[in-house]
């Protein structure tokens, strides 16, 4: 039995929703089979002023779902190849949404399923434009539910693939579960600084090479 997140969950600040979705499960019913994945990475898009957001281009046929009521799906086609799934947030007319970037497969997937990226997860879960504008709160073909297990540490950082948006690209609007192997892009860790050891030669201190 489906237990979809209520509309009130989505009718909040987009950054709060993006963070709260980490650990929640996404359910896709395809015929008699239901695929279930655990959300481990999201990105927030906060409206027309956000130059990385589709809504910054205005209200168009493509972006209309972003300006609709919260709790609906916004599915768009990109590069003529891939679909991306978003959950619409905040009040009607806001032009805001959260992109689901990666999920950890839980059940129903084939053994070679790849879900560590927004285009990969939609392919693996059969999410396409046919689900655009779908009401996620009904628990029918596609819906989200509360976290099924405790969530680890959540990190945030710059968004991916939106460098054209200038300073908006650098804002920490991407969220992910730390150390989860299904996250699409993990931040590079700085190498530890190792101080050069010193030995004495002819009375002078020189760094050992």
C-alpha positions in Angstrom: 0.0 0.0 0.0 1.3 3.4 -1.0 2.0 6.0 1.7 3.0 9.1 -0.4 4.4 12.2 1.2 1.6 14.8 1.7 1.4 18.0 -0.2 2.5 19.9 2.9 5.9 18.3 2.7 6.5 20.0 -0.7 4.8 23.2 0.2 7.9 24.6 2.0 11.1 26.4 1.3 12.8 24.6 -1.6 16.2 24.2 0.2 14.4 22.6 3.2 12.6 20.1 0.9 15.8 19.3 -1.0 17.6 18.4 2.2 14.5 16.6 3.7 14.3 14.3 0.6 17.6 12.7 1.3 16.8 9.2 2.6 13.2 9.3 1.4 12.2 6.5 -1.1 11.0 7.0 -4.6 8.4 4.4 -5.9 7.7 3.8 -9.6 4.9 1.4 -10.5 5.3 -0.2 -13.9 2.6 -2.8 -14.7 2.7 -5.4 -11.9 6.2 -4.4 -10.8 7.2 -1.6 -8.4 10.7 -0.2 -8.3 11.9 1.4 -5.1 15.0 3.5 -4.7 16.4 5.5 -1.8 17.1 9.2 -2.6 20.8 10.0 -1.8 21.3 13.2 -3.8 19.2 16.2 -4.7 19.5 19.8 -6.1 17.4 22.8 -5.3 16.2 25.3 -7.9 14.8 28.3 -6.2 12.8 30.3 -8.8 13.1 32.9 -11.5 15.9 34.8 -9.9 18.0 31.6 -9.8 20.0 31.8 -13.1 20.5 28.0 -13.0 16.8 27.4 -12.8 14.6 26.8 -15.9 12.1 29.3 -14.4 14.7 32.0 -15.0 13.7 31.8 -18.7 10.1 32.7 -17.9 6.9 30.8 -17.8 6.8 28.6 -20.9 5.0 25.4 -22.0 8.0 23.4 -20.7 8.4 25.1 -17.4 4.6 25.5 -16.6 4.7 22.6 -14.1 7.2 24.5 -12.0 4.7 27.3 -11.5 1.9 24.9 -10.6 0.9 23.5 -7.2 3.6 21.8 -5.0 3.8 18.0 -4.9 3.7 17.5 -8.7 6.3 16.1 -11.0 8.3 18.2 -13.4 10.0 15.9 -15.9 12.0 17.4 -18.7 14.0 16.2 -21.7 17.6 17.3 -22.0 20.2 17.1 -24.8 17.7 15.2 -26.9 18.6 12.1 -25.0 17.8 12.1 -21.3 14.9 12.7 -18.9 15.3 14.4 -15.5 12.8 14.1 -12.6 12.0 17.0 -10.3 9.4 17.5 -7.5 7.7 20.9 -7.6 7.9 22.9 -4.3 6.5 26.0 -2.5 3.3 27.8 -3.4 1.7 27.9 -6.8 3.5 30.4 -9.1 6.9 30.1 -7.4 8.7 28.4 -10.2 10.7 26.2 -7.8 11.6 22.5 -7.8 14.0 19.9 -6.5 15.9 17.7 -8.9 16.4 14.1 -7.8 20.0 13.4 -8.8 20.7 9.9 -7.5 19.1 7.0 -5.8 20.3 3.8 -4.1 18.4 0.8 -5.6 16.3 -1.0 -3.0 14.0 -3.4 -4.9 12.6 -4.2 -8.3 15.7 -3.2 -10.3 17.7 -5.4 -12.6 21.2 -6.4 -11.4 23.0 -4.0 -13.7 20.8 -1.0 -13.0 22.7 2.3 -12.8 21.0 5.1 -10.8 23.9 7.3 -9.8 22.9 10.3 -11.8 19.6 12.1 -12.8 19.5 10.6 -16.3 20.5 7.2 -15.2 17.9 6.9 -12.5 15.1 8.0 -14.8 16.1 5.4 -17.4 16.3 2.7 -14.8 12.9 3.7 -13.3 11.1 4.3 -16.6 10.4 7.9 -15.8 9.8 10.1 -18.9 7.7 13.0 -20.1 4.6 10.9 -19.8 4.8 11.5 -16.1 5.3 15.3 -16.3 2.7 17.2 -14.1 1.8 13.9 -12.3 0.4 14.5 -8.8 3.0 12.8 -6.5 0.7 12.8 -3.5 -1.7 10.3 -5.0 0.5 7.2 -4.8 -0.3 5.9 -8.3 2.4 5.6 -11.0 5.1 7.6 -9.2 5.4 8.8 -5.6 7.8 9.5 -2.7 7.6 8.2 0.8 9.3 9.0 4.2 12.8 7.7 4.9 12.9 3.9 5.3 16.0 3.9 7.5 18.2 6.5 9.4 20.0 9.0 7.2 23.7 9.5 7.6 25.5 12.8 7.6 24.2 15.2 4.9 26.7 17.4 3.0 26.0 20.2 0.6 28.0 21.9 -2.2 27.8 23.6 -5.6 25.4 22.3 -8.2 26.5 20.2 -11.2 26.5 21.2 -14.9 25.2 24.7 -14.5 28.5 26.7 -14.7 26.8 29.1 -17.1 24.8 30.5 -14.1 27.8 32.2 -12.7 27.6 32.8 -8.9 24.4 30.8 -8.8 26.2 27.7 -9.8 28.5 27.9 -6.8 25.7 28.2 -4.2 25.5 25.1 -2.0 22.1 23.9 -3.3 23.2 20.3 -3.9 22.7 17.9 -1.0 23.9 14.3 -0.7 24.3 11.6 1.9 28.0 11.6 2.8 30.0 8.5 1.8 27.1 6.9 0.0 28.5 5.2 -3.2 25.4 5.9 -5.2 26.0 9.7 -5.1 26.7 10.9 -8.7 29.6 13.3 -7.9 31.5 13.2 -4.6 33.7 16.2 -3.7 37.4 15.8 -4.1 39.2 15.6 -0.8 42.2 17.8 -0.4 45.4 15.8 0.0 46.9 16.1 3.4 49.8 18.6 3.8 53.0 16.7 4.4 55.9 18.7 5.9 59.3 18.0 4.3 61.6 16.1 6.6 65.0 17.7 7.2 68.5 16.3 7.4 71.8 18.0 8.0 74.4 18.2 5.2 77.5 20.3 5.6 75.9 22.2 8.4 72.9 23.3 6.3 69.3 22.3 6.7 67.8 21.2 3.4 64.4 19.5 2.6 64.7 15.9 1.7 63.4 15.3 -1.9 
